[in-house]
């Protein structure tokens, strides 16, 4: 395969509130799901020397569909 100089992983989902309604402002899907992607990359490619991250959100209104905070 040669020297690997980069990799990427994407969490593509409009919202996780429908099944996980209690995300904290400093948490969210990236902190919840992201470690699985990093773990897979580590297992496939070995140690990582440097990491960067970009994040964005699709909309400002998020509707919680389950639990006591529904709506």
N, C-alpha and C positions, 0 to 999 in steps of 0.2 A: 504494500500500500504506500510505502514511502513516508516521509515526514508529514505529519498532520499539522497544519498551521491554523486551523479554525474549524469550528462546528457551530451548529445553531439548533435551537429547540423553540417551539412555539406552543403556547397555551391558547387555543382558539376556541373560545366559548363566550357567548354573549353575557352570561351571568350564571353564577353558581348559587344564587340565593334561593332558587327553587328547591334545592335539596340540602343546603347548608346555610340557614338563615342567621347565624350568629357571628359572622366575620367582624373583627375589630377594625377600626380605621387604619391601623398600622399593619394589618395582616392582609387577608384576601386570598384570592385564587392563586396568585403567583407564589406566595409564601406557603400555601397549602399543597399545591400540585407541583410547583417548580422543582422541589428536591428530588422527585421521581425522575425527572428528565436529567438532572445533573448526575444522579447515581448511575443511570444507564450509560451516559457518556463516559463517566469514570471507569465503569466496568469494561467498556469496549476499548477505550483509548489510553487508559492509565492516568497518571497525575496531571493536573491542570496547573499551568504556570500563572495564568491571568484570566480574570472573568470580568465581563461587563454586562449590563442589563438595560433594556429599554422597556418601558411600560406605557400603556395608553388605556383609555377606557372608551367604550362605545357611546355611552350616554350618561347624563347626570342623575337620571331617575332610575332607581332599581326597585323592582317590586318583589317583596318577599312573599312566597306562595305557601309556606308551611309554618307551623309553630305559632307561638304566642304573639310574635311581631308581624303576623300575616297582614298583607295589604300595604 
